Amino acid sequence: MSQARHTGEHVTPPAGGPTFDGDLNFLSRFAGPLMLLARAMLAYIFVVAGVSYIGQYAGVVDYMQSNGVDGRLLPLVILTELGGGLLVLVGLKTRWAAIALFGFCLLTALFFHLGADQTIHFRKNVAMAGGFLTLAILGPGAWSLDAWRARAG
């Protein structure tokens, strides 16, 4: 079994050596803005859905009930999607929001997307859960309110 070897963030090849960065170490120079972009991409679907559920409240309640989920949980769903999505977007309490959305994605996959005609939605929710788990482990990055608050003391 091979062991992974950490190469420093600012590794430069020896003079006259190869310049191909097969480990993509150059990405570390852009980690702050790339993590902001990644958080925005993860948050997008949840913020949009949370807002739309407010405007389509009765229809969403009916959909939830048709899948065996109590419609009285919709305010919690809206809070989780809209609130969690906004927290992830701005990078505030990011790890907590990511864990909440990780669980939400898995529950959504299990309660709403187990049917044969729901395979793509099931896979999408599992993939997003993995993204949120990764975010919870790695944190929000330097371009976040969490990082700003840590620097401020």
C-alpha positions, 0 to 999 in steps of 0.5 A: 500500500502506498502512502500519500505524500504531502507536497508543499503549497508552493513547490517549484520544480528544480531548475531545468526540470519538468514544469507539469504540475500533475498534483495540481498544486497551483490550485492552492494559490487560488484556494480562497476564491475557488472555495467561495465559488464552490460554496456558491455552487453548492448553495445555489440550488438550496437558496433558490428552492427555499425561496420558491417553496415560500411562494408555492407553499400549498403545492409543496405541502401536497407533494410532501404528503404524497410522499408520506412526509408530514407537510407541517415540516415544510417550515423546517425544510425552508429554514434548512434549505434557505437558511443553510444555503445562505450560511454556506454561501457567505461562509458563516457557521459553514461546517454546521450548515454543511452537516445539516445540508449533508443530512438533508440531502440524504433524507431527501434522497431516501424519502423522495427519490427511491423510485425507478423514475427518480434515479438521477435525482437520487444520485444528485442528492447523494453527490451533493451530500458528498460535497457538503461532507467535504465542505464540513471536513475542509471548512469554508476557506479564506474568503468566508465570514468564518475566516474573517471572524477568526482573523478578527479575534 
